[in-house]
């Protein structure tokens, strides 16, 4: 199973930077992000402590559901 980080890499490098792309770029640049994690609580806690922009927690919840569905 891919980690959430690996799943999010598909949003990097978008020509038009939507919120998914912004979040993926932030994750890529964050050296402490749990890149190997497939655990909701671990990734969610990281976002709660390091909230990158307004609305990112709601976006994370949406993307996590897509990640679990696609895994």
N, C-alpha and C positions, 0 to 999 in steps of 0.2 A: 504494500500500500504506500502510495506517495504521501509525503508529509504535506501539511497545509501550505507551507512555504513553497514547496515544489509546485503545488497546484496553482498558486498565485503567480508564479513566474510567467504564466501565459499572458498576463495582463501588462507585463513590462514592455516598454518601447512602443507604446501606442502612439500613432500620429496625433491624435487628439486626446489630450490627457483628461479622461473622465475620472470619477472618484475611485473606480477599481484600479486604474493605472496609478493614480497618486498613492493609493494604499500599497500596491505592489512595489513601487519605487521606494517608499518609506521603509518597508520591510527589508528590502535589499540593502539599503544604506544603514540599517540599524544593526550594529555588530553584535548586540546581545539577543537578538530575536531567536527564539527556540526553533531553529531551522529543521531539526529532525523530528519535531513533535507531531504526533497524530492525536494528541489528547486535548479535548476541548477546554478543560479547566486550565491547563498550562498556557495555552495560547490566549484564551480569554483573559486570564489574569495579567498577562503581559500587555495586552491592549488596554486594560483598565488602568494600569499603572503608567502607561506611556501613550496616552491618547493622542494620536498624531494630528487630528483635525476634527472640527465639529461634525458629528454624524458618522464618524468612523466606527463607533461601536455597533451602531445599527447596521452599517454596511458589512461589518465583520459577521454579524449574526446571519445575514442574508447569504453571504458568500460561504459561510461554514455549512449551511444547509445544502447549497449547491455542491460543495466539496464532498459531503457525505453521500449525496445522491449519486454523484459521478464516480465515486470510488468503488 
